[in-house]
Amino acid sequence: MSRNPLVDQIAEAFGLDFTGEREAQLVEAVGSRMRACRLRDEAGYLSLLRDPDRAPKELPMLAGRLTVAESSFLRHAKQLDALVDLVRRRLSTTTRTLRILSAGCARGEEPHSIAILLQERFLPSERARVEIVGIDVDPVHIEHARHGAYSPWSLRSTPPELLERWFAPQSDGYRLDAAVRGMVHFEVRNLMAPDPLFWLPGSFDVIICRNVLIYFTPEAMRMAIARFTRCLDANGHLFLGHSETLRGVSDEFELVAADDAFYYRKSPPSRRLPAQAARRPVPAEPAGHGGLYEMLNEERYADLLRLLADPVDPALVAMRAACQVNLDCMADAEATVRTGLERHPRSGQLHLLRGVVLERLADQGGAIDAYRQAIVEDETLAAGYLYLGRCYRRLGWLAEAREPLRQAVARLPGEHPHRLALVSGGFGKDLLLQIATSELSAANP
């Protein structure tokens, strides 16, 4: 329980956690809705939210002020590729229709991305055996998704050939092709609201719920995962965001690695381990740049770049370069890192970012040199050991890979998440530790 009854009421209604620094966002949203409802104080608004007759109308309006709608088409495309490949394999082993649930789908970019990939890669007879359902708590978002009109920013990661094939230009953006829109059924639903007819046992084969649970309280996270578990088929799969993990939340899944994508498979009861005590995925932020790191975790790269136009602090220079890498602006990222290293040649994080840029540019030798220099300048930099070891392993240099990967496994548990956020591509600490462990196993044939 928090000291603010509104925080507790929102957690009960939506599962959202507005303790700590996020409480200011709640106060702003509630203030807006209080003015709309012509209420003078928070006590009156709290009474409204607790009123069984009035709350059902007000809660969806409030939800739109509280939830994060930032998304884009084909976001984290490798994970979507893994999902589509999984569906193809499942179709080959059954004659029934497979059902995919996109939970917390915002304006529909994610389920529509899946539909586009099915249009591109599946035969019509295969597509006919796949149902896609998108749900979100905000009715405005769902209406937007049904209409299928999107801004250029939502399509920033869409390859030009797909943009031309599946989107029609409009005065203010693009409209998605009707054939794709028709593949997805959208509904307004709250993950915290029980609905036995929707959450039927075994009713979905795949659930994708990315970057939603990171905003939940630990209790709400457990409830949502338990609900997903019940409604997944016995061979079901769950896709979460890179910064989300089931570690300490559920013992009913096992991690699956597919290239650079990770997801969860419902595990047989015989292989389940006792769940650890639940814990928050992101610990307290250090003083100084905490709000900026939160924006980085939320993938608000363009907003960060506007704030970090000409940073001097090496940590902020590294953050600017990280944003440019995530936006695939490699030339800009390379220039930012080069200028930063001229000012701060002893910055381990900047050398690490230089390695990431060079590896993305297929300069493996240069990347190795940069990663080695990163851990020379900062021997505590866990991500430096991980990236160096992974680069060695991908080149087949297994003997060289083992020691840095051992160091990564040893150092990652104590590393602060913000030092990892710059180069992790959204992966959380627990998932990075699992990656490092997997890489180390692969380097020990």
FIGUKE-434140 format. One record per residue (C-alpha): x, y, z; residue in three letters. Coordinates in steps of 0.02 Angstrom, whole numbers, padded with zeros to 5 digits, always signed. Each point is the difference from the previous one (the first is absolute). Layout:
! residues N
XYZala/...
This chain:
! residues 445
+00000+00000+00000met/+00061+00175-00040ser/-00036+00159+00097arg/-00104+00065-00146asn/-00170-00087-00015pro/-00010+00049-00184leu/+00160-00098-00034val/-00078-00153+00081asp/-00163+00022-00094gln/+00089+00011-00168ile/+00104-00153+00043ala/-00159-00095+00039glu/-00091+00059-00156ala/+00139-00016-00130phe/+00148-00083+00086gly/+00106+00154-00035leu/+00134+00054+00124asp/+00008+00187+00032phe/+00106-00001+00156thr/+00161+00100+00011gly/+00042+00119-00141glu/-00147-00058-00108arg/-00125+00069+00127glu/+00019+00172-00081ala/-00066-00072-00164gln/-00152-00067+00093leu/-00033+00168+00083val/+00005+00086-00170glu/-00119-00127-00079ala/-00121+00006+00146val/+00001+00190-00003gly/-00049-00002-00183ser/-00143-00122+00030arg/-00058+00096+00154met/-00019+00156-00106arg/-00093-00098-00133ala/-00117-00070+00134cys/-00019+00170+00085arg/+00067-00066+00166leu/+00094+00111+00121arg/+00103-00123+00101asp/+00081-00171-00009glu/-00117-00070+00131ala/-00147+00032-00116gly/+00090-00082-00145tyr/+00048-00150+00106leu/-00183-00018+00048ser/-00045-00001-00185leu/+00126-00138-00037leu/-00073-00105+00141arg/-00180+00025-00057asp/-00057-00160-00088pro/-00123+00098-00108asp/+00114+00143-00055arg/+00172-00084-00002ala/-00028-00108-00156pro/-00020+00158-00104lys/+00142+00099+00079glu/+00135-00135+00013leu/+00026-00016-00190pro/+00017+00189-00013met/+00130+00001+00138leu/+00092-00147-00079ala/+00038+00103-00154gly/+00091+00127+00109arg/+00102-00130+00093leu/+00061-00126-00128thr/+00148+00015-00118val/-00052-00012-00183ala/+00173+00015-00078glu/+00026-00139-00127ser/+00045-00027-00182ser/-00021-00127-00138phe/+00121-00146-00002leu/+00074+00052+00167arg/+00133-00125+00056his/-00022-00089-00166ala/+00104-00152+00045lys/-00121-00046+00137gln/-00146+00018-00122leu/+00095-00110-00124asp/+00018-00131+00136ala/-00186+00010+00037leu/-00048-00024-00183val/+00122-00145-00019asp/-00075-00079+00155leu/-00176+00017-00069val/+00054-00081-00164arg/+00072-00149+00094arg/-00158-00016+00105arg/-00110+00005-00156leu/+00097-00147-00071ser/-00042-00108+00150thr/-00187+00035+00018thr/-00155+00022-00107thr/-00087+00123+00117arg/+00003+00189-00002thr/+00138+00083+00103leu/-00040+00154+00103arg/+00120+00143+00039ile/-00036+00130+00135leu/+00086+00169-00001ser/-00030+00065+00178ala/+00024+00186+00029gly/+00003+00031-00188cys/-00016+00191+00012ala/-00051+00065-00173arg/+00022-00168-00084gly/+00175+00013-00071glu/+00055-00167+00074glu/-00144-00114-00055pro/-00005+00086-00169his/+00187-00032-00018ser/-00031-00185+00030ile/-00140+00003-00129ala/+00116+00081-00128ile/+00131-00135+00027leu/-00132-00135-00021leu/-00056+00082-00162gln/+00179+00004-00060glu/+00052-00177+00048arg/-00154-00112+00011phe/-00110-00075-00133leu/-00183+00055+00004pro/-00049-00173+00065ser/+00124+00022+00144glu/-00057+00177+00042arg/-00179-00062+00009ala/+00049-00110+00147arg/+00070+00142+00106val/-00104+00120+00105glu/+00076+00157+00076ile/-00083+00092+00144val/+00062+00168+00065gly/-00057+00068+00168ile/+00035+00163+00091asp/-00078+00089+00149val/-00018+00166-00093asp/-00154+00009-00114pro/+00075+00144-00098val/+00151-00106-00043his/-00110-00144-00055ile/-00105+00112-00112glu/+00161+00065-00077his/+00060-00178-00029ala/-00162-00050-00085arg/+00012+00148-00118his/+00180-00041-00043gly/+00068+00175-00034ala/+00179+00033+00057tyr/+00125+00141+00004ser/+00170-00011-00086pro/+00079-00015+00173trp/-00095-00162+00032ser/+00074-00068-00162leu/+00179+00053+00033arg/+00063-00180+00007ser/-00101-00061-00150thr/+00104-00049-00153pro/-00045+00106-00154pro/-00063-00149-00100glu/-00123-00048+00138leu/-00054+00180+00021leu/-00039+00010-00186glu/-00088-00168-00005arg/-00111+00012+00154trp/-00030+00185+00034phe/-00090+00134-00101ala/+00061+00180+00021pro/-00121+00124+00078gln/+00013+00186+00036ser/+00061-00030+00177asp/+00082-00171-00013gly/-00050-00172-00064tyr/-00149-00118+00002arg/+00030-00185+00021leu/-00061-00116-00137asp/-00174-00073+00032ala/+00063-00179-00023ala/+00118+00023+00149val/-00128+00093+00106arg/-00122-00142-00027gly/+00119-00126+00077met/-00007+00078+00174val/-00148+00009+00119his/+00015+00138+00131phe/-00086+00010+00169glu/+00006+00119+00149val/+00058-00105+00147arg/+00085+00028+00167asn/+00129-00132+00047leu/-00055+00016+00181met/-00185-00026-00035ala/-00061-00179+00013pro/-00098-00066-00150asp/-00017-00189+00002pro/-00074-00003-00176leu/+00151+00088-00074phe/+00138-00078+00106trp/-00056-00178-00034leu/+00128-00135+00044pro/+00106-00045-00151gly/-00082+00131-00111ser/+00161+00075-00070phe/+00155-00078-00076asp/+00112+00154+00007val/-00010+00155+00109ile/+00108+00151-00033ile/+00002+00132+00137cys/+00152+00112-00021arg/+00047+00149+00109asn/-00163-00006+00097val/+00042-00095+00160leu/+00146+00115+00040ile/-00130+00129+00052tyr/-00094-00122+00114phe/+00014-00029+00186thr/+00080-00168+00046pro/-00170-00066+00054glu/-00083+00053-00163ala/+00143-00075-00100met/-00026-00168+00085arg/-00188+00010-00031met/+00023+00040-00185ala/+00126-00140-00025ile/-00112-00123+00091ala/-00143+00051-00115arg/+00110-00022-00154phe/+00055-00170+00064thr/-00177-00063+00021arg/-00060+00056-00171cys/+00153-00063-00095leu/-00008-00169-00085asp/+00106-00137+00080ala/+00132+00033-00133asn/-00025+00189+00007gly/+00132+00135-00014his/+00016+00172+00082leu/+00097+00147-00073phe/+00049+00140+00120leu/+00101+00159-00021gly/+00189-00008+00012his/+00001+00085+00170ser/-00132-00118+00072glu/+00034-00168+00078thr/-00097-00141+00082leu/+00141-00032+00121arg/-00075+00006+00174gly/-00175+00018-00072val/-00048-00170-00072ser/+00073-00175-00003asp/-00111-00059-00142glu/+00105+00055-00149phe/+00173-00033-00070glu/+00104+00122-00101leu/+00025-00033-00186val/+00140+00084-00100ala/-00016+00025-00188ala/+00147+00098-00072asp/-00013+00170+00087asp/-00181-00025+00052ala/-00064-00073+00163phe/-00170-00062+00053tyr/-00080-00121+00122tyr/-00075-00173-00025arg/-00123-00077+00119lys/+00101-00135+00086ser/-00059-00174+00051pro/-00038-00010+00188pro/+00146-00119+00026ser/+00125+00135-00050arg/-00070+00143+00103arg/+00104+00075+00139leu/-00065+00095+00152pro/-00023+00184-00038ala/+00108+00122+00098gln/-00075+00146+00092ala/-00063+00128-00125ala/+00107+00152-00026arg/-00009+00159-00101arg/+00090-00005-00168pro/+00078+00172+00020val/+00082+00053+00164pro/+00010+00176+00065ala/+00079+00126-00118glu/+00163+00085+00049pro/+00000+00186+00026ala/+00037+00113-00147gly/-00069-00070-00162his/-00136-00116+00065gly/-00140+00076-00104gly/+00103-00012-00158leu/+00036-00184+00030tyr/-00186-00028+00026glu/-00030+00078-00172met/+00133-00116-00072leu/-00086-00151+00078asn/-00164+00060-00076glu/+00087+00010-00171glu/-00037+00186-00019arg/+00155+00021-00106tyr/-00056+00149-00103ala/-00052+00096+00156asp/+00168-00037+00081leu/+00096+00059-00153leu/-00090+00167+00009arg/+00049+00017+00184leu/+00179-00056-00031leu/+00040+00114-00145ala/+00180+00037+00054asp/+00043-00096+00160pro/+00165+00021+00091val/-00015-00131+00137asp/+00071-00165-00071pro/-00149-00098+00068ala/-00118+00114-00098leu/+00108-00010-00156val/-00011-00189+00013ala/-00189+00014+00022met/-00015+00106-00157arg/+00101-00128-00098ala/-00107-00141+00070ala/-00157+00088-00063cys/+00076+00019-00172gln/+00048-00184-00004val/-00177-00052+00048asn/-00069+00112-00138leu/+00123-00083-00121asp/+00089+00166-00033cys/+00173-00079-00004met/+00092+00146-00083ala/-00068+00120+00132asp/+00041-00121+00141ala/+00177-00023-00065glu/+00025+00189-00006ala/-00070+00023+00175thr/+00115-00134+00072val/+00152+00066-00093arg/-00030+00178+00064thr/-00034-00066+00175gly/+00162-00100+00005leu/+00098+00153-00055glu/-00063+00086+00158arg/-00005-00153+00113his/+00128-00128-00061pro/-00008-00098+00164arg/-00189-00031-00006ser/-00032-00186+00002gly/-00182+00024-00050gln/+00046+00101-00154leu/+00125-00133-00055his/-00138-00128+00027leu/-00120+00100-00109leu/+00135+00015-00132arg/+00013-00190-00001gly/-00188-00017-00021val/+00002+00121-00147val/+00147-00087-00084leu/-00080-00171+00023glu/-00160+00064-00080arg/+00107+00064-00144leu/+00075-00176-00020ala/+00173+00055+00060asp/+00028-00146+00119gln/+00185+00034+00026gly/-00032+00182+00044gly/-00142-00051+00115ala/+00113-00122+00094ile/+00132+00134+00023asp/-00132+00121+00066ala/-00074-00127+00121tyr/+00173-00043+00065arg/+00039+00185+00026gln/-00167+00022+00090ala/+00047-00127+00134ile/+00176+00069+00010val/-00072+00170+00044glu/-00134-00073+00114asp/+00034-00176+00059glu/-00170-00008+00088thr/-00098+00025-00163leu/-00099-00162-00010ala/-00073+00036-00173ala/+00177+00024-00068gly/+00045-00180+00047tyr/-00165-00065-00070leu/+00016+00087-00168tyr/+00184-00045-00018leu/-00033-00183+00040gly/-00151-00007-00115arg/+00099+00078-00143cys/+00139-00127+00023tyr/-00124-00144+00003arg/-00088+00057-00158arg/+00168+00001-00089leu/+00030-00179+00060gly/+00140+00050+00120trp/-00068-00105+00143leu/+00156-00003+00108ala/+00010+00190-00003glu/-00186+00016+00037ala/-00004-00101+00162arg/+00087+00116+00123glu/-00095+00161-00045pro/-00163-00098+00004leu/+00045-00072+00171arg/+00035+00178+00059gln/-00168+00057-00071ala/-00094-00137+00093val/+00090+00046+00161ala/-00022+00189-00015arg/-00175+00020-00074leu/-00096-00035+00162pro/+00082+00150+00085gly/-00007+00119-00149glu/-00116+00149+00008his/-00140-00011-00132pro/+00038+00174-00066his/+00176-00048-00051arg/-00077-00145-00095leu/-00141+00102-00076ala/+00119+00093-00115leu/+00047-00156-00100val/-00125-00135+00046ser/-00126+00034-00138gly/-00138-00002+00132gly/+00053-00166+00079phe/-00015+00000+00190gly/+00137-00057+00117lys/-00074-00172+00031asp/-00018-00035-00186leu/+00177+00062-00034leu/+00063-00119+00134leu/-00091-00143-00086gln/+00076+00054-00167ile/+00174+00004+00076ala/-00025-00172+00077thr/-00064-00068-00166ser/+00147+00076-00094glu/+00121-00074+00126leu/-00078-00172-00022ser/+00017+00017-00189ala/+00184+00046+00020ala/+00030-00160+00100asn/-00039-00139-00126pro/
